[in-house]
Amino acid sequence: MRKVVVTEYNPEWPRLFEEAAAELKKVFGEECLAIHHFGSTSVEGMAAKPIIDLLPVVRKIEAVDRFNGEMLALGYQPKGEHGLPGRRYFQKGGDERSHHVHIYESGNPEIKRHLAFRDYLKKHPKEAERYGKLKKKLAEAHPWDIEKYIQGKEHMAANIEKQAMEEI
């Protein structure tokens, strides 16, 4: 069982993203078109679970499965679609997760949604602060219950996403 931990923004997160992205680019080579830092660790100043979220965009999603061995060698557990058709998902760090990799094929609408959410929070620091405070409060209230933590932030996240999608 993993503990839900939300910390203040860590200025090392962008560097950790760059290091992980460089490793992933080596693995996926020309199959990889771009790698984006998204999620809460990508929003400067915002409290977050200290897990780096990476969003590689690839030419063909089916090709990703060929790289599972190389991802395992880097410490990433392949999870397949992990409940989301059209995605390939990897976790690093076991119960002390450090990285999540969400891979989508170019053109998948999930890419736009994730990046719009991130960009909205970057553009609206007061919203990012409110969201971060809610996450800290939920992590303190439910440190051993990830489902309650997720449920507690769903309403605010949905509102942010709606506003973000209206802005693009």
C-alpha positions as CSV (number, residue, x, y, z in Angstrom):
1,M,0.0,0.0,0.0
2,R,1.4,3.4,-1.0
3,K,1.0,6.5,1.0
4,V,-0.5,9.6,-0.7
5,V,2.0,12.4,-0.3
6,V,1.7,15.9,-1.7
7,T,4.7,18.2,-1.3
8,E,5.4,21.8,-2.1
9,Y,6.8,22.5,-5.5
10,N,10.3,21.2,-6.0
11,P,12.5,23.2,-8.4
12,E,14.3,20.0,-9.3
13,W,11.2,18.6,-11.1
14,P,12.0,20.2,-14.5
15,R,15.5,18.7,-14.4
16,L,14.1,15.3,-13.5
17,F,11.7,15.5,-16.4
18,E,14.5,16.4,-18.8
19,E,16.7,13.5,-17.6
20,A,13.8,11.0,-18.0
21,A,12.8,12.5,-21.4
22,A,16.4,12.1,-22.7
23,E,16.3,8.4,-21.6
24,L,13.0,7.8,-23.3
25,K,14.1,9.5,-26.5
26,K,17.0,7.0,-26.7
27,V,14.6,4.1,-26.2
28,F,12.0,5.1,-28.7
29,G,14.2,6.8,-31.2
30,E,12.4,8.0,-34.4
31,E,9.1,6.4,-33.2
32,C,8.9,9.3,-30.7
33,L,7.8,12.6,-32.1
34,A,7.7,14.7,-28.8
35,I,7.8,14.3,-25.0
36,H,5.8,16.6,-22.8
37,H,6.1,17.3,-19.1
38,F,2.5,17.4,-17.8
39,G,0.7,16.9,-14.5
40,S,1.2,18.9,-11.4
41,T,5.0,18.7,-11.3
42,S,5.0,20.6,-14.6
43,V,3.3,23.6,-13.1
44,E,5.9,25.9,-11.4
45,G,5.0,26.7,-7.8
46,M,2.1,24.2,-7.5
47,A,2.0,21.5,-4.7
48,A,2.0,18.0,-6.2
49,K,2.6,14.3,-5.6
50,P,6.3,14.1,-6.3
51,I,5.8,12.0,-9.4
52,I,7.1,13.2,-12.8
53,D,4.4,12.7,-15.5
54,L,5.8,12.3,-19.0
55,L,3.7,12.3,-22.2
56,P,5.6,10.9,-25.2
57,V,3.8,11.2,-28.5
58,V,4.6,8.4,-31.0
59,R,3.9,7.7,-34.6
60,K,2.1,4.3,-33.9
61,I,0.9,3.3,-30.5
62,E,1.2,-0.4,-31.3
63,A,5.0,0.0,-31.9
64,V,5.5,1.0,-28.2
65,D,5.0,-2.7,-27.1
66,R,8.3,-3.6,-28.9
67,F,10.2,-1.4,-26.3
68,N,8.9,-3.1,-23.1
69,G,12.2,-4.8,-22.5
70,E,14.2,-1.6,-22.8
71,M,11.7,0.2,-20.5
72,L,12.1,-2.6,-17.9
73,A,15.8,-2.1,-18.1
74,L,15.3,1.5,-17.1
75,G,13.1,0.5,-14.2
76,Y,9.7,1.2,-15.8
77,Q,7.0,-1.4,-15.3
78,P,4.9,-1.8,-18.5
79,K,1.2,-1.7,-17.7
80,G,-0.2,-1.8,-21.3
81,E,-3.3,0.4,-21.8
82,H,-4.0,0.3,-18.0
83,G,-7.7,1.0,-18.6
84,L,-7.4,3.6,-21.3
85,P,-7.7,2.4,-24.9
86,G,-5.1,4.0,-27.1
87,R,-2.6,4.6,-24.4
88,R,0.5,2.8,-23.2
89,Y,1.4,3.3,-19.5
90,F,4.6,2.7,-17.5
91,Q,5.4,3.3,-13.8
92,K,8.8,3.7,-12.2
93,G,9.5,3.3,-8.5
94,G,7.0,0.7,-7.3
95,D,5.1,1.9,-4.2
96,E,7.5,4.9,-4.0
97,R,6.7,6.0,-7.6
98,S,8.9,8.6,-9.2
99,H,7.7,8.6,-12.8
100,H,4.6,7.9,-14.8
101,V,4.8,7.6,-18.6
102,H,1.6,8.0,-20.6
103,I,2.2,7.4,-24.3
104,Y,-0.2,8.3,-27.0
105,E,-0.2,8.2,-30.8
106,S,0.0,11.5,-32.6
107,G,-3.5,12.9,-33.0
108,N,-5.1,11.3,-29.9
109,P,-7.4,13.8,-28.3
110,E,-6.0,12.9,-24.8
111,I,-2.8,14.7,-25.7
112,K,-4.7,18.0,-26.2
113,R,-6.7,17.5,-23.0
114,H,-3.7,16.9,-20.8
115,L,-1.7,19.8,-22.3
116,A,-4.7,22.2,-22.1
117,F,-5.1,21.3,-18.3
118,R,-1.4,21.9,-17.7
119,D,-1.3,25.1,-19.7
120,Y,-4.4,26.5,-18.0
121,L,-2.8,26.0,-14.5
122,K,0.4,27.7,-15.7
123,K,-1.6,30.6,-17.0
124,H,-3.8,30.9,-13.9
125,P,-1.5,30.7,-10.9
126,K,-4.3,31.4,-8.4
127,E,-6.2,28.3,-9.7
128,A,-3.0,26.3,-9.5
129,E,-2.6,27.4,-5.9
130,R,-6.2,26.5,-5.0
131,Y,-5.8,23.1,-6.7
132,G,-2.5,22.4,-4.9
133,K,-4.0,23.3,-1.5
134,L,-6.9,21.0,-2.1
135,K,-4.6,18.2,-3.0
136,K,-2.5,18.8,0.2
137,K,-5.6,18.8,2.3
138,L,-6.9,15.6,0.8
139,A,-3.5,13.9,1.1
140,E,-3.4,14.8,4.8
141,A,-7.0,13.6,5.3
142,H,-6.6,10.4,3.4
143,P,-2.9,9.4,3.4
144,W,-3.6,5.7,2.9
145,D,-6.6,5.9,0.6
146,I,-5.7,7.0,-3.0
147,E,-9.3,6.5,-4.1
148,K,-10.7,9.0,-1.6
149,Y,-7.9,11.4,-2.6
150,I,-8.8,11.1,-6.3
151,Q,-12.5,11.4,-5.6
152,G,-11.9,14.5,-3.5
153,K,-10.2,16.4,-6.3
154,E,-12.4,15.1,-9.2
155,H,-14.9,18.0,-9.1
156,M,-12.3,20.7,-9.1
157,A,-10.2,18.9,-11.7
158,A,-13.3,18.6,-14.0
159,N,-14.0,22.3,-13.6
160,I,-10.4,23.2,-14.5
161,E,-10.5,20.9,-17.5
162,K,-13.7,22.4,-18.7
163,Q,-12.3,25.9,-18.5
164,A,-9.0,24.8,-20.0
165,M,-10.8,23.3,-23.0
166,E,-12.9,26.4,-23.5
167,E,-9.7,28.5,-23.7
168,I,-8.1,26.6,-26.5
